[in-house]
């Protein structure tokens, strides 16, 4: 019984360490304007979320394309990005579900 508790405790500690190691760190470019002097906000976050499927595919073939703007205003950009990513993701999942049914 004691051996099982130790193994369970070690498993929980390892799982927590694994999960926490995947957590994102701070963005040093947040609240810092890009080369053109712009900081992406809520509306640009929505736009970037909407075009994420296309920009992700393009980013696989070039180093000049990224689907997330690091020069953003923080939480509002992130919220916009999440709001914007829902429609294309939902569309893709619906289409894949119809193809497999």
C-alpha positions as CSV (number, residue, x, y, z in Angstrom):
1,X,0.0,0.0,0.0
2,X,2.8,2.4,0.9
3,X,4.6,1.7,-2.3
4,X,1.5,2.4,-4.3
5,X,1.1,5.8,-2.5
6,X,4.7,6.7,-3.3
7,X,4.3,5.8,-7.0
8,X,1.0,7.8,-7.1
9,X,2.7,10.8,-5.5
10,X,5.6,10.6,-7.9
11,X,3.3,10.3,-10.9
12,X,1.3,13.3,-9.8
13,X,4.5,15.3,-9.3
14,X,5.8,14.3,-12.8
15,X,2.5,15.1,-14.4
16,X,2.4,18.6,-12.8
17,X,6.0,19.2,-13.8
18,X,5.3,18.2,-17.4
19,X,2.1,20.3,-17.6
20,X,3.8,23.4,-16.0
21,X,6.8,23.1,-18.3
22,X,4.4,23.8,-21.3
23,X,3.1,27.0,-19.8
24,X,3.8,30.1,-21.9
25,X,6.2,32.7,-20.5
26,X,6.0,36.4,-20.6
27,X,6.0,38.2,-24.0
28,X,8.8,40.8,-23.9
29,X,7.4,42.4,-27.1
30,X,4.0,43.1,-25.6
31,X,3.1,46.8,-25.4
32,X,6.1,47.5,-27.6
33,X,5.4,49.0,-31.1
34,X,6.5,47.0,-34.1
35,X,8.8,48.5,-36.8
36,X,5.9,50.6,-38.2
37,X,5.0,51.9,-34.8
38,X,1.9,49.9,-34.3
39,X,0.6,47.8,-31.4
40,X,-2.0,45.2,-32.3
41,X,-5.2,45.4,-30.3
42,X,-8.6,43.7,-30.0
43,X,-9.7,44.2,-33.7
44,X,-6.5,43.1,-35.2
45,X,-6.6,40.1,-32.8
46,X,-10.0,39.2,-34.3
47,X,-8.6,39.5,-37.8
48,X,-5.5,37.4,-37.0
49,X,-7.7,34.8,-35.5
50,X,-9.9,34.7,-38.6
51,X,-7.0,34.2,-41.0
52,X,-5.1,31.8,-38.7
53,X,-5.7,28.6,-40.8
54,X,-4.3,30.3,-44.0
55,X,-1.4,32.0,-42.2
56,X,-0.5,28.8,-40.4
57,X,-0.1,26.8,-43.6
58,X,1.9,29.6,-45.2
59,X,4.1,29.9,-42.0
60,X,5.1,26.3,-42.6
61,X,6.9,27.2,-45.8
62,X,8.4,30.6,-44.9
63,X,10.1,32.3,-41.9
64,X,8.6,35.7,-42.7
65,X,4.9,34.8,-41.9
66,X,3.7,34.3,-38.3
67,X,0.0,33.9,-37.3
68,X,0.3,35.6,-34.0
69,X,1.4,39.2,-33.5
70,X,3.9,39.5,-30.7
71,X,3.7,43.3,-30.6
72,X,0.2,43.4,-29.0
73,X,-1.5,45.1,-26.2
74,X,-1.9,42.0,-24.1
75,X,-5.2,40.7,-22.9
76,X,-7.4,42.5,-25.4
77,X,-5.4,41.2,-28.4
78,X,-5.5,37.7,-26.9
79,X,-9.3,37.9,-26.4
80,X,-9.8,39.2,-30.0
81,X,-7.6,36.4,-31.3
82,X,-9.6,33.7,-29.5
83,X,-12.9,35.3,-30.6
84,X,-11.6,35.4,-34.2
85,X,-10.3,31.8,-34.3
86,X,-13.6,30.3,-33.3
87,X,-15.4,30.6,-36.7
88,X,-12.7,29.1,-38.9
89,X,-12.0,26.3,-36.4
90,X,-15.7,25.5,-36.2
91,X,-16.0,25.5,-40.0
92,X,-13.1,23.2,-40.4
93,X,-14.3,20.8,-37.7
94,X,-17.8,20.7,-39.2
95,X,-16.4,20.0,-42.7
96,X,-14.2,17.2,-41.4
97,X,-17.1,15.7,-39.4
98,X,-19.2,15.6,-42.5
99,X,-16.4,14.0,-44.5
100,X,-16.0,11.2,-42.0
101,X,-19.7,10.6,-41.4
